[in-house]
Amino acid sequence: MHKNGHAPKIEFWRIRIIYYLIAAVFGFYVFRLFDLQILQNKVFLDQAEENRITNVSVQTDRGIIYDRNGIILARNIASYNVIITPALLPGDPTETPLPGSIEEIYRGLSTLIEVPVKNGVLNDETVRTFTPCQTDFGITEIVVIGDTNAPYDPVRIACDIDQEEAMIILENSSDWPGVDIEIDPIREYPTGELTSEVIGFLGPIPEVLEDEYRDLGFIPNRDKIGYAGVESSLDDILRGRNGLRVVEVDVAGQDLRDIEAPIEPVPGNNIELTIDSRLQAATKAALIGEIEWWNRYFNETRSSNGVAIAMNPQTGEILALVSYPTFENNRMARFIPAYYYEQLSQDPNRPLFNHAISAEHPPGSVYKMAPAIGFMNERVLAPTDSVICPGDIYILEKYSPNDPGTPREYVCYDDLGHGKVNYLRAIAVSCDIYFYKVSGGYPGEVEEGLGIDRMAEYARALGYDQKTGIELPGEADGLVPTSAWKRITLSENWSTGDTYIAAMGQGYVLSTPLQVLVSAAIVANDGVYMQPTLVHQIIDSDGAVVEPFNPEVKWDITKDPLITIFDEYGIPTEEKKVVEDWVIDLTQEGMRLAVTEGTAERPFKGFEVNGNEIQTAGKTGTAEYCDNVAQAKNLCQPGNWPTHSWYVGYGPYENPEIAVVAFVYNGGEGSSVAAPIVQKIMEAYFELKAVDER
């Protein structure tokens, strides 16, 4: 108080500042209220609406896969999971100790499904890495995690329990409130390893594809997609479309009501494959049986992988496709076991790799049909003209016309030679010297050979150097070299010897087993290339045919101008040509002679089924190789390289119904190892045909 007894006077400017401060605070709150309630009204209203409404994906059924006879190869079966909804338990599941009623439920459930009541300690790290059904936590910890996150969302306690256990739990549902059974569809493959290389398996949606599949209505960590085989390549046909429920939920996440009419899930279409599972079994048995027989004969594991494929050359239908070794796809049905996948990945024989369509090997003499058709169509020699096969010849290895050349020896597989050899006999006995001379030229007998560039065009006309387009992932395109390819790729000129070696299906030439089969099927089908296919027809969930089978002609080498004409300098002209019919007929005759009096005579001599002779035609192949596996085993000895075994054939000769190729890695002679496999497969085919016709 002032000394004169009056209170001190407050200066007006101080009072004004206080008023300003009060007005500023009041104005700020008024502005915020206006901003929140007026300007941002729609934003917060949308957020509230989003919190109130949630989308629930309804899982669809994946399509079923059948073989051509209606045998199920892949289907959906029920997997039973034990779930608990924390909010529906009779008490608070987070209390310590647990309420008696919850404890009683947990103990009864634990005894039945063998999951402990309590196990482990919860902390931030364990909760962050928690994955239902793949955890060591007990029931108590799993429910606490679920109650913390969303009490009305069920949490899985145990996955894929026995049906009997699931029924017991359902019977106790009235005494165990909150406990229920979730039915989760999983894939089952009744034929398992028999068809796994064709069917494949399913796996979780990869992280890099999550956005793409979310846009399609699929849920990561729940829905699965194809990882191999037709499960992968035909995934868009099989997977169908998930349904959708738009529901209102309360603050705890409990469903209250449907906001919109539910969108029902659309089941995937079913697929009937061209595969005959009976022939598939016979094909696999023939391939593995022959490999194991020779391994026992030599008392060592000489061969450990191989391929056998059968198709109808008139329609392109693949009747059997075996890649050995393979895997058991049922072990991938529920989840992909890390240890099993690692085991398959580390196996040097690569069981996850489809050797039938993805492995590229030197085809050896089965490739000779390409230069054979080429030099006959180009009139390099007349059909009756002969060349001399003395067992070995010397040529000048030249890299350019002016190159003086280096003498180099080329030998026939028969050291004694074949004497005078014409076109038909050359194919029948697979005479190397004949193909050397006619493909690359030889002074005094063949002044100008076919040459590598023209040879490449005929090889491509027979399906080499390109993917077939079969409905399987990972198909390779092989390699048919040309002079330009070598200059660009290896920075070297093409040499005379390169042409000689390429005519043998060796050197730079690479092919998949399916391409070899296609080349023979084109010859068998009078020059018509039918699209190889695994799909016979597509059927919807009601059994109606959505897409029937229609054989597709890719091209006809006797009508479609596929062969490029080269000028005298090896430059392609604009003129095209086709293969004349008589060339195909003559080639077929040569392949028939290979069976009756040539390299394949022994395995097919007297070939008959049920007392009826089956006339076939074919071509053997024995291909030298020196890959990383052979090098590691020190097998690449000069003049004695290891060899792959090939045989491709078809029958009946006059009206081919089946064409078959067999390939055995490090198998040796094609006539001894691969040809008997094809013979057994053909025998099984005609026996099954006789049974079906009864």
C-alpha positions in Angstrom: 0.0 0.0 0.0 1.1 3.5 -0.8 2.4 5.7 2.0 -0.6 8.0 1.7 -3.0 5.1 2.3 -4.1 4.6 -1.3 -3.6 1.5 -3.4 -1.0 1.7 -6.2 -2.4 2.8 -9.5 -2.0 0.1 -12.3 -0.9 1.7 -15.6 -3.4 1.4 -18.4 -1.0 0.0 -20.9 -0.4 -3.0 -18.7 -4.2 -3.7 -18.5 -4.4 -3.4 -22.3 -1.7 -6.1 -22.7 -3.6 -8.4 -20.4 -6.8 -7.8 -22.5 -4.8 -8.5 -25.7 -3.5 -11.8 -24.3 -7.0 -12.9 -23.2 -8.4 -12.0 -26.7 -5.6 -13.9 -28.5 -6.1 -17.0 -26.5 -9.9 -16.8 -26.9 -9.4 -16.1 -30.6 -7.1 -19.0 -31.0 -9.6 -21.4 -29.6 -12.4 -19.9 -31.6 -10.3 -20.3 -34.8 -9.4 -23.9 -33.9 -13.0 -24.8 -33.2 -14.0 -23.2 -36.5 -11.2 -25.1 -38.3 -12.0 -28.4 -36.8 -15.8 -28.2 -37.0 -16.2 -26.3 -40.2 -13.1 -26.3 -42.4 -12.0 -29.8 -41.6 -15.4 -31.2 -40.9 -15.3 -33.6 -43.9 -11.8 -34.9 -43.0 -12.7 -35.8 -39.4 -16.1 -37.1 -40.5 -14.3 -39.4 -43.0 -11.9 -40.6 -40.3 -14.8 -41.3 -37.9 -16.6 -43.1 -40.7 -13.5 -45.1 -41.5 -13.1 -46.1 -37.8 -16.8 -47.1 -37.8 -16.7 -49.0 -41.0 -14.4 -51.8 -42.0 -14.0 -54.0 -45.0 -13.9 -57.8 -44.4 -12.5 -59.9 -47.2 -14.3 -63.2 -47.7 -11.9 -65.9 -49.0 -12.8 -67.6 -52.2 -12.2 -71.2 -53.3 -9.4 -72.0 -55.6 -10.1 -74.0 -58.8 -9.6 -77.7 -58.9 -7.1 -79.3 -61.3 -7.9 -82.6 -63.0 -6.2 -84.9 -65.4 -7.7 -85.7 -68.8 -9.7 -88.6 -67.2 -11.1 -86.6 -64.4 -8.6 -87.7 -61.8 -8.1 -85.0 -59.2 -4.5 -83.6 -59.2 -5.1 -80.6 -56.9 -8.0 -79.7 -54.7 -9.0 -77.8 -51.6 -9.5 -79.5 -48.2 -10.4 -78.2 -44.8 -7.7 -77.3 -42.3 -9.1 -76.8 -38.7 -7.6 -74.1 -36.6 -8.4 -73.4 -32.9 -9.3 -69.8 -32.3 -10.1 -67.7 -29.2 -12.0 -64.4 -29.2 -10.6 -62.6 -26.1 -13.7 -60.4 -25.7 -16.0 -63.4 -25.5 -14.1 -65.2 -22.7 -15.9 -65.3 -19.3 -13.8 -62.7 -17.6 -10.7 -60.6 -18.1 -7.9 -62.7 -19.8 -5.3 -60.2 -18.7 -5.9 -60.6 -14.9 -3.3 -62.3 -12.7 -4.1 -64.8 -11.6 -6.6 -65.8 -14.3 -10.3 -66.0 -13.4 -11.2 -69.6 -12.5 -13.6 -70.0 -15.5 -10.9 -68.9 -18.0 -8.3 -71.1 -16.3 -10.6 -74.1 -16.6 -11.1 -73.4 -20.3 -7.4 -73.1 -20.9 -6.6 -76.3 -19.1 -9.2 -78.3 -20.9 -8.1 -76.9 -24.3 -4.4 -77.5 -23.5 -5.0 -81.1 -22.7 -6.8 -81.6 -26.0 -4.4 -79.8 -28.4 -1.2 -80.0 -26.4 -0.5 -76.3 -26.3 0.7 -75.2 -22.8 -1.5 -72.9 -20.7 1.4 -70.6 -20.0 4.8 -70.5 -21.6 7.2 -67.6 -22.2 7.5 -63.9 -21.2 5.8 -61.1 -23.1 8.0 -58.1 -24.0 8.1 -55.6 -26.9 10.4 -57.8 -29.0 8.5 -61.0 -28.6 5.1 -59.3 -29.3 6.6 -57.6 -32.4 7.8 -60.9 -33.9 4.7 -62.9 -32.8 3.2 -65.1 -35.5 0.1 -67.2 -34.6 0.6 -71.0 -34.9 4.4 -70.5 -35.3 5.2 -69.5 -31.7 6.3 -71.1 -28.5 3.9 -69.0 -26.4 1.2 -70.6 -24.4 -2.5 -70.0 -24.6 -2.4 -67.3 -22.0 0.2 -65.2 -23.8 -1.4 -65.6 -27.2 -4.8 -64.4 -25.9 -3.2 -61.4 -24.0 -1.6 -60.3 -27.3 -4.9 -60.6 -29.1 -6.8 -58.8 -26.4 -4.4 -55.9 -26.5 -4.6 -55.5 -30.2 -8.3 -56.2 -31.0 -10.3 -58.1 -28.4 -13.1 -59.0 -30.9 -10.7 -60.4 -33.5 -10.1 -64.1 -33.0 -6.5 -65.3 -32.5 -5.2 -68.7 -33.6 -4.1 -71.0 -30.8 -3.3 -74.1 -32.9 -3.4 -74.7 -36.6 -4.3 -77.7 -38.7 -5.5 -79.9 -35.9 -7.2 -83.3 -36.5 -10.8 -83.2 -37.5 -11.7 -85.4 -34.5 -10.2 -82.8 -32.1 -12.0 -80.0 -33.9 -15.3 -81.8 -33.4 -14.7 -82.2 -29.7 -14.0 -78.5 -29.4 -17.2 -77.7 -31.2 -19.1 -80.0 -28.9 -17.7 -78.1 -25.9 -18.5 -74.6 -27.4 -21.3 -74.0 -24.9 -18.9 -74.7 -22.0 -16.0 -72.9 -23.5 -17.3 -69.5 -24.6 -14.9 -67.6 -26.8 -13.3 -70.8 -28.1 -14.2 -71.8 -31.7 -12.9 -73.7 -34.8 -11.9 -71.8 -37.9 -12.0 -73.8 -41.2 -9.2 -72.7 -43.4 -9.0 -74.1 -47.0 -5.6 -75.5 -47.9 -4.3 -77.3 -51.1 -4.0 -81.0 -51.3 -2.3 -82.9 -54.1 -3.6 -86.5 -54.2 -1.0 -87.6 -56.8 1.8 -85.8 -54.9 5.3 -86.3 -56.3 3.9 -88.1 -59.4 2.8 -84.9 -60.9 4.5 -82.2 -58.8 6.7 -80.9 -61.7 3.5 -80.2 -63.6 1.2 -79.0 -60.9 3.6 -77.1 -58.7 2.6 -75.7 -55.3 1.3 -72.5 -53.5 3.1 -70.0 -51.3 2.4 -66.7 -49.5 2.1 -63.5 -51.5 5.7 -62.0 -51.8 6.2 -58.7 -50.2 7.1 -57.1 -53.5 3.7 -58.1 -54.9 1.6 -57.2 -51.9 0.2 -53.9 -53.4 -0.6 -55.6 -56.7 -2.5 -58.4 -55.0 -4.3 -56.0 -52.5 -5.6 -54.1 -55.5 -7.0 -57.5 -56.8 -8.7 -58.0 -53.4 -6.3 -60.6 -51.9 -4.9 -60.5 -48.4 -1.2 -61.0 -47.7 -0.4 -63.6 -45.0 -3.7 -65.3 -45.7 -4.2 -65.8 -49.4 -1.7 -67.8 -51.4 -0.5 -67.8 -55.0 1.1 -70.3 -57.3 4.9 -70.7 -57.0 5.6 -73.4 -59.6 3.9 -75.5 -62.3 0.4 -74.7 -63.6 -0.5 -73.4 -60.1 1.8 -70.5 -61.0 1.3 -70.2 -64.8 -2.5 -70.5 -64.6 -2.9 -68.7 -61.3 -5.2 -66.1 -62.8 -7.6 -68.8 -63.9 -7.5 -70.8 -60.7 -7.5 -68.2 -58.0 -11.0 -66.7 -58.5 -12.1 -63.5 -56.7 -12.5 -62.8 -53.0 -15.9 -61.5 -51.7 -16.3 -58.4 -49.6 -18.4 -57.4 -46.6 -18.7 -53.7 -45.5 -19.5 -53.8 -41.8 -20.0 -51.4 -39.0 -17.9 -52.0 -35.9 -17.9 -50.5 -32.4 -14.8 -49.0 -30.6 -13.6 -52.5 -29.6 -13.8 -53.8 -33.1 -17.0 -55.9 -32.7 -19.1 -56.4 -35.8 -22.5 -54.7 -35.5 -24.1 -54.9 -38.9 -23.6 -55.0 -42.6 -23.6 -51.5 -44.1 -23.9 -52.7 -47.7 -25.1 -55.9 -49.4 -22.2 -58.4 -49.3 -20.3 -59.2 -52.5 -20.1 -62.9 -52.7 -16.8 -64.5 -53.6 -16.3 -65.9 -57.1 -14.7 -69.4 -57.1 -11.8 -70.0 -59.4 -12.3 -72.0 -62.6 -11.4 -75.6 -62.7 -8.8 -76.9 -65.2 -8.7 -80.2 -66.9 -5.1 -81.0 -68.0 -4.1 -83.0 -71.0 -2.0 -85.2 -68.7 -3.0 -88.8 -68.3 -1.9 -89.6 -64.7 -1.8 -93.4 -65.6 0.7 -92.7 -68.4 2.5 -90.2 -66.1 3.0 -93.0 -63.6 4.3 -95.4 -66.3 6.6 -92.7 -67.7 8.1 -91.9 -64.4 8.6 -95.6 -63.6 10.2 -96.2 -66.9 12.6 -93.3 -66.5 13.6 -93.9 -62.9 13.7 -97.7 -63.4 16.2 -97.4 -66.3 18.4 -94.9 -64.5 18.6 -97.1 -61.4 19.2 -100.2 -63.5 22.3 -98.7 -65.1 23.5 -97.3 -61.8 23.4 -100.8 -60.3 25.0 -102.2 -63.4 28.0 -99.9 -63.1 27.9 -100.0 -59.3 28.0 -96.3 -59.1 25.6 -93.3 -59.4 26.4 -92.4 -63.0 23.0 -90.8 -63.7 20.9 -88.9 -61.3 18.5 -86.8 -63.4 16.5 -87.2 -66.6 13.4 -86.3 -68.5 10.7 -88.1 -70.4 7.8 -86.3 -72.2 5.0 -87.8 -74.3 2.7 -85.8 -76.5 0.1 -86.2 -79.2 1.8 -84.8 -82.4 -1.5 -84.2 -84.1 -3.0 -82.0 -81.3 0.0 -80.8 -79.3 -1.5 -82.3 -76.1 1.2 -83.2 -73.5 0.2 -86.7 -72.2 3.0 -87.1 -69.7 5.8 -84.9 -68.5 8.4 -86.1 -66.1 11.4 -84.2 -64.7 13.5 -86.3 -62.4 14.3 -85.7 -59.6 11.4 -83.7 -58.3 9.8 -82.8 -55.0 6.8 -83.7 -52.8 4.4 -80.7 -53.2 2.1 -81.9 -50.4 4.9 -80.9 -48.0 4.4 -77.3 -49.2 0.6 -77.4 -48.8 0.1 -75.7 -45.5 3.4 -73.7 -45.4 6.8 -74.0 -47.0 9.1 -75.7 -44.5 12.4 -73.8 -44.4 14.5 -76.9 -43.9 12.8 -78.8 -46.8 13.1 -75.8 -49.2 16.8 -75.4 -48.2 17.3 -79.1 -48.8 15.8 -78.9 -52.3 17.7 -75.7 -53.1 21.1 -77.2 -52.1 20.6 -80.4 -54.0 23.0 -80.4 -57.0 20.4 -82.2 -59.1 18.0 -79.2 -58.7 14.7 -80.9 -58.0 12.8 -77.6 -58.0 14.1 -77.0 -61.5 11.9 -78.4 -64.3 14.5 -80.1 -66.5 11.9 -80.9 -69.2 11.5 -77.2 -70.2 14.2 -75.3 -68.5 17.4 -77.4 -68.8 19.5 -76.6 -71.9 21.8 -79.4 -73.1 23.6 -80.3 -76.3 21.0 -82.4 -78.2 23.5 -84.6 -80.0 22.3 -86.6 -83.0 18.6 -86.1 -82.4 19.3 -82.6 -83.7 20.4 -84.1 -87.1 16.9 -83.9 -88.4 17.3 -80.1 -88.8 20.4 -80.2 -91.1 19.0 -83.3 -92.8 15.8 -81.6 -93.9 17.8 -78.5 -94.7 20.4 -80.0 -97.1 17.8 -82.2 -98.8 15.4 -79.3 -99.3 18.3 -77.2 -100.6 19.3 -80.0 -103.0 22.9 -80.1 -101.5 22.7 -83.8 -102.5 20.1 -85.9 -104.2 18.4 -88.6 -102.0 20.3 -91.4 -103.8 23.6 -89.7 -103.8 26.2 -91.3 -101.5 29.3 -90.1 -99.7 32.0 -92.3 -98.3 32.3 -92.8 -94.5 35.8 -94.2 -93.9 35.6 -93.7 -90.1 37.6 -90.5 -90.0 38.3 -87.5 -92.2 40.6 -84.5 -92.2 39.5 -81.0 -93.1 41.1 -77.6 -93.1 39.8 -75.6 -90.2 39.3 -72.1 -91.7 38.0 -68.9 -90.2 37.8 -66.9 -93.4 38.0 -67.7 -97.2 41.6 -66.6 -97.4 42.7 -68.5 -94.3 45.1 -71.3 -95.4 43.6 -73.5 -92.7 44.8 -76.0 -90.1 44.2 -79.7 -90.7 41.8 -81.2 -88.2 40.5 -84.8 -87.8 36.8 -85.5 -87.5 35.7 -89.0 -86.6 32.6 -91.1 -86.9 31.3 -92.9 -83.8 32.0 -96.1 -85.8 35.8 -96.4 -86.1 35.4 -98.7 -89.1 33.1 -96.3 -90.9 29.9 -97.0 -92.7 31.1 -97.2 -96.3 28.8 -95.7 -98.9 26.0 -93.8 -97.2 23.0 -92.1 -98.7 20.3 -89.9 -97.1 18.1 -92.8 -95.7 21.0 -94.8 -94.4 22.7 -91.7 -92.9 19.6 -91.1 -90.7 19.1 -94.9 -89.9 22.7 -95.4 -88.7 23.3 -91.8 -87.7 26.5 -91.6 -89.7 28.5 -88.6 -88.5 30.8 -88.4 -91.5 27.8 -88.1 -93.9 26.4 -85.2 -91.8 29.9 -83.5 -91.6 30.4 -83.6 -95.3 26.9 -82.5 -96.4 26.6 -79.8 -93.8 30.0 -78.2 -94.1 31.1 -79.4 -97.5 34.0 -81.7 -98.4 36.3 -81.4 -101.4 35.6 -84.0 -104.1 32.3 -85.1 -102.8 30.2 -82.1 -101.6 31.5 -78.9 -103.1 29.2 -76.6 -101.0 27.5 -77.8 -97.8 24.4 -76.5 -96.2 26.3 -74.0 -94.1 25.5 -72.8 -90.6 23.1 -69.9 -91.4 20.8 -72.0 -93.6 21.1 -74.8 -91.0 19.9 -72.4 -88.3 16.8 -71.4 -90.3 15.7 -75.1 -90.7 16.4 -75.7 -87.0 14.1 -72.8 -86.1 11.5 -74.1 -88.5 11.5 -77.3 -86.4 11.0 -75.3 -83.1 14.6 -74.9 -81.9 16.0 -71.6 -80.6 12.6 -70.4 -79.2 10.2 -71.1 -76.4 7.3 -73.4 -77.2 4.8 -71.4 -75.1 3.7 -74.4 -73.0 1.8 -73.4 -69.9 4.7 -73.7 -67.4 6.9 -71.1 -65.9 10.6 -70.9 -66.5 10.8 -72.2 -70.0 14.2 -71.8 -71.7 14.7 -71.0 -75.4 17.8 -73.0 -76.2 20.5 -71.8 -78.7 20.9 -72.3 -82.4 24.2 -70.5 -83.3 24.8 -68.6 -86.5 27.9 -66.9 -87.9 26.6 -63.5 -86.8 25.8 -64.8 -83.3 29.5 -65.9 -82.8 30.9 -62.6 -84.1 28.6 -60.6 -81.8 28.8 -62.9 -78.7 32.4 -64.3 -78.9 34.1 -61.7 -81.2 35.3 -64.6 -83.4 34.6 -65.6 -87.0 32.7 -68.7 -87.7 34.9 -71.7 -88.7 34.4 -74.7 -91.0 34.7 -77.0 -88.0 32.0 -75.1 -86.1 29.6 -76.1 -88.9 30.6 -79.7 -88.7 30.1 -79.8 -84.9 26.8 -77.9 -85.1 25.4 -80.5 -87.5 26.0 -83.1 -84.7 23.9 -81.0 -82.2 27.2 -80.2 -80.4 29.4 -77.2 -80.0 27.3 -74.1 -79.3 23.9 -75.9 -80.0 21.7 -76.1 -76.9 18.1 -77.5 -76.6 15.5 -78.3 -74.0 14.0 -81.8 -74.1 10.7 -80.3 -75.0 12.2 -78.7 -78.1 13.6 -82.0 -79.2 10.2 -83.6 -78.8 8.6 -80.8 -80.8 11.1 -81.2 -83.7 10.2 -84.9 -84.0 6.5 -84.2 -83.6 6.6 -81.7 -86.5 8.2 -84.4 -88.7 5.7 -87.0 -87.6 2.8 -84.7 -88.3 3.9 -84.1 -91.9 5.4 -80.7 -91.2 2.6 -79.2 -89.1 3.7 -77.7 -85.8 0.9 -78.0 -83.2 1.1 -75.8 -80.1 2.2 -77.9 -77.2 -0.3 -77.5 -74.4 -1.1 -78.8 -70.9 -4.7 -77.4 -70.9 -7.5 -79.6 -72.2 -10.4 -77.5 -71.1 -11.4 -74.9 -68.5 -14.5 -75.6 -66.5 -16.4 -73.2 -64.1 -17.4 -74.2 -60.5 -20.8 -75.4 -61.8 -19.3 -77.8 -64.3 -19.9 -75.8 -67.4 -17.2 -75.7 -70.0 -15.8 -72.2 -70.2 -13.1 -72.8 -72.7 -13.1 -76.1 -74.7 -10.0 -77.6 -76.2 -9.1 -76.4 -79.7 -5.8 -77.6 -81.1 -3.7 -74.7 -82.4 -1.5 -74.8 -85.4 1.6 -72.7 -85.0 2.8 -73.2 -88.5 3.2 -75.7 -91.3 6.7 -75.9 -92.7 5.4 -77.3 -96.0 3.1 -74.3 -96.5 4.2 -71.3 -94.4 7.3 -69.6 -95.8 9.6 -69.8 -92.8 12.9 -70.6 -94.4 15.1 -67.6 -95.5 17.1 -67.8 -98.7 20.7 -66.6 -98.5 22.7 -65.2 -101.4 26.2 -66.4 -102.4 27.7 -64.1 -99.6 25.5 -65.5 -96.9 23.3 -62.5 -96.8 19.5 -63.2 -96.3 17.3 -62.1 -99.2 13.7 -61.2 -99.1 12.7 -64.5 -100.8 11.3 -67.2 -98.5 10.7 -70.9 -99.1 9.0 -73.9 -97.5 10.0 -77.5 -97.1 8.7 -79.7 -99.8 6.4 -82.6 -98.9 8.7 -85.3 -100.3 11.5 -84.1 -98.0 9.3 -84.7 -95.0 8.2 -88.1 -96.4 11.8 -89.1 -97.0 12.9 -88.0 -93.5 10.1 -90.0 -92.0 11.3 -93.1 -93.9 14.8 -92.5 -92.6 13.5 -92.4 -89.0 11.6 -95.6 -89.6 14.7 -97.3 -90.9 16.5 -96.2 -87.7 14.1 -98.5 -85.9 14.0 -101.4 -88.3 17.7 -101.7 -89.2 19.5 -98.8 -87.6 20.6 -97.5 -84.2 17.3 -98.1 -82.5 16.7 -101.6 -83.9 17.6 -103.6 -80.7 15.1 -101.9 -78.2 12.3 -101.8 -80.8 12.8 -105.1 -82.5 9.5 -107.1 -82.5 7.7 -104.3 -80.7 4.1 -105.3 -80.2 1.3 -104.8 -77.7 -1.4 -107.4 -77.0 -0.2 -109.4 -80.0 -0.4 -106.4 -82.4 2.8 -105.0 -84.0 3.3 -101.3 -83.4 5.4 -99.7 -86.1 7.4 -96.7 -84.8 10.1 -94.3 -86.0 12.8 -92.5 -84.1 16.2 -91.1 -83.8 18.9 -91.8 -81.2 21.3 -89.3 -79.8 24.5 -89.4 -77.7 25.7 -86.0 -76.8 29.1 -85.2 -75.5 29.2 -82.5 -72.7 31.6 -80.9 -70.3 29.7 -78.7 -67.9 30.6 -77.6 -64.4 29.4 -80.9 -62.8 31.6 -83.0 -65.2 34.5 -80.7 -64.6 34.2 -81.0 -60.8 34.3 -84.8 -61.2 37.2 -84.7 -63.6 35.2 -86.4 -66.3 36.2 -84.1 -69.2 39.1 -86.2 -70.5 40.3 -85.2 -74.1 38.8 -87.6 -76.6 36.6 -89.2 -74.0 34.1 -86.7 -72.7 31.0 -88.0 -70.8 27.8 -88.3 -72.8 24.1 -87.6 -72.3 21.6 -90.2 -73.6 18.8 -89.1 -76.0 16.0 -90.8 -77.9 13.0 -89.3 -79.6 10.4 -91.4 -81.5 6.8 -91.6 -82.5 4.1 -94.2 -83.4 2.2 -95.7 -85.1 4.4 -94.8 -88.1 1.5 -94.3 -90.5 -0.8 -92.4 -88.2 1.2 -91.0 -85.2 -0.7 -90.8 -81.9 2.2 -90.3 -79.6 5.7 -88.8 -79.8 8.1 -89.4 -76.9 11.5 -88.0 -75.9 13.7 -89.4 -73.2 16.9 -87.7 -71.9 19.2 -89.1 -69.3 22.0 -86.9 -67.9 25.3 -88.7 -68.2 23.4 -91.7 -69.5 25.8 -92.7 -72.3 24.5 -94.3 -75.5 21.1 -93.1 -76.6 20.3 -96.5 -78.1 21.1 -98.4 -74.9 19.6 -96.1 -72.2 17.1 -93.6 -73.6 15.6 -95.7 -76.3 14.4 -98.5 -74.0 12.7 -95.8 -71.8 10.7 -94.6 -74.9 9.8 -98.1 -75.8 8.4 -98.8 -72.3 6.4 -95.5 -72.4 4.9 -96.3 -75.8 4.1 -99.8 -74.6 2.2 -98.4 -71.6 0.4 -95.9 -73.9 -0.9 -98.6 -76.3 -1.9 -100.9 -73.4 -3.9 -98.1 -71.8 -5.5 -97.3 -75.1 -6.6 -101.0 -75.4 -8.0 -100.9 -71.9 -10.0 -97.7 -72.6 -11.4 -99.1 -75.8 -12.8 -102.3 -74.2 
